């Protein structure tokens, strides 16, 4: 009799243990069906002096490319994603296009096995911004005007080689200046000679 009671008691204890184990395992099943972020590069909250070329997110389950969305925004909500994400197992990486120094936020949206979407974000700080783009090679260089001569300095703004005295210009205009002077002298001589001849031949 005592043996039967002991066996029945042990059976009840075993059944109770199995039921308790099932009750502990079953609530964990839906949680395991949800995807989640397990790590990132850069890590969440990092401060970087040099910008990374890519940003990588690691998930608990393999994300599906069709239902995965990654966004990267910088200061003033400026987009900082340099291209489409690439997938490798449970890792997703996106090219990073840095801008000004400041806080960058990486947002993600992935689907879980049970169909529910999981969203979240990480952030890191870039302490050094990118430099401004250099001007294009086709841009023409600004021209610099020659400085004007100070007023009252006595220096002419016209080059010395181009300055010709007025007296010289008068004789250099095609050689006609000295011809006019010679002609005037001949006319005066003729007039003087004619007047002298007239005085000598007129009756007294």
Secondary structure as GFF3:
##gff-version 3
##sequence-region A 1 204
A	DSSP	alpha_helix	2	33	.	.	.	ID=ss1
A	DSSP	beta_strand	37	41	.	.	.	ID=ss2
A	DSSP	beta_strand	47	48	.	.	.	ID=ss3
A	DSSP	beta_strand	54	59	.	.	.	ID=ss4
A	DSSP	three_ten_helix	65	67	.	.	.	ID=ss5
A	DSSP	beta_strand	69	73	.	.	.	ID=ss6
A	DSSP	three_ten_helix	75	77	.	.	.	ID=ss7
A	DSSP	beta_strand	86	88	.	.	.	ID=ss8
A	DSSP	beta_strand	91	95	.	.	.	ID=ss9
A	DSSP	beta_strand	102	111	.	.	.	ID=ss10
A	DSSP	beta_strand	117	126	.	.	.	ID=ss11
A	DSSP	three_ten_helix	160	162	.	.	.	ID=ss12
A	DSSP	alpha_helix	166	172	.	.	.	ID=ss13
A	DSSP	alpha_helix	176	201	.	.	.	ID=ss14
###
